[in-house]
Amino acid sequence: MKPTQVLNPVMHEIMGETGFTYLAIVKKLIREGRDVVSFGIGQPDFPTPAHIREAAKKALDEGFTGYTETAGIPELREAISEYLSRYGKVSPDEIIVTTGAKTAVFIALAAFLRPGDELLIPDPSYYAYSQVAKFVGAKPVFVPMDFHEGEGFSIDIEKFEKAITDKTRGIVVNNPHNPTGTVLTPEETDAIMELARKHNLVVFVDEIYDNFVFHGARFKSFLEYDDWRDHVVYVNGFSKTFSMTGWRLGYLVAREDVIPRLLDLAVSVYSCAPSFAQKAAIEALRGDWGPVREMIREFERRAKRLYEILSEAPGIEAYLPKGAFYMFPRVKKLLDKTGMDVHQLVDKLLYEYYVLVLPGTSFPGELGKDYVRFSFATSIEDIEKGAKRIVEAAKNMMET
Ligand code: PLP
């Protein structure tokens, strides 16, 4: 018997995160002396602000290194509740601190989805939602977003309503959106909430990019609805806003009466989030937001610069993203012209032009095969260098 045959068969349906695979490849190429520009994995290139790092050091020096409450230390849950009060009323007892937003996604979906349930997910999507759904025996149902040339993506609420069956348990909303950089209008957010009320759905909300909203876009949180407790299970975290990806800190918000059950699952998965990192997270929320604001201004500038340069690339349908730090341009014309699939295109760009973008297929659904994702969480110099290489590559491919 092959060793893999002893795995739960569902394990063969789970996909990993392509961003991490390419991260390893890029690191290897750089070690070999290649000058690679990466638009790959989504992590801010800024260091964690100094005052946050200092708070972690202080906690370590004071010996704050043991287990904590699974829900997170009370002061951090209070600080999160204060932060979320910009949106709505959330009590510290409705919050669980997790090891990154990813763990919050896992706990939320695994705790609410039942085998056979259907989960509506916008296509394209951050990869983790459908993996967890499959893992617990639920069925991801992808609802395509609409692509508008020069403008980017939007959702069509009617498509979501049409996809609802008597098995539909919930709907995933990631706003601002990875991988497209879409920010839902408040009217679209209202329409989704209305759908949840009408069909009695759980809205699994991932607002990890809530601070990355640019160019005057209007963002409305799902915690702004007075009845959020009836429908919303909410995820957010520290990785992106405070450039703390390696600290592994996120949180989940749900109505208070389900929290003890969720904690029973959480304690089995990770016991608690790192203790000294939790102390630092209090400083992140209550301390100086200056560095965060500066980083966000910089990302807005980068979005524009990337768009300006990519607009000159034939076969690449660029647009100005309104949020997160991603652009997901259509490259179908390039693929049609060259006969390549998107993986071959990505490999050609990486190994011949030394610039990494992620294949759209890394983002589950059907649409991704015609798109690539750019993360512009990289320096303006690298954006200019990398985007110009892409323009050169596109011209070479389209004009030969
Ligand atoms: N949710 C979305 C939409 C993301 O893009 C990411 C990271 O890329 C995560 C969750 C995971 O965040 P964390 O690093 O806090 O686990």
Residues whose N, C-alpha, C, O or C-beta is under 5 A from the ligand:
A	BS01	PLP	G42 T99 G100 A101 K102 T103 Y126 N174 N178 D206 I208 G237 S239 T245 L249 G250
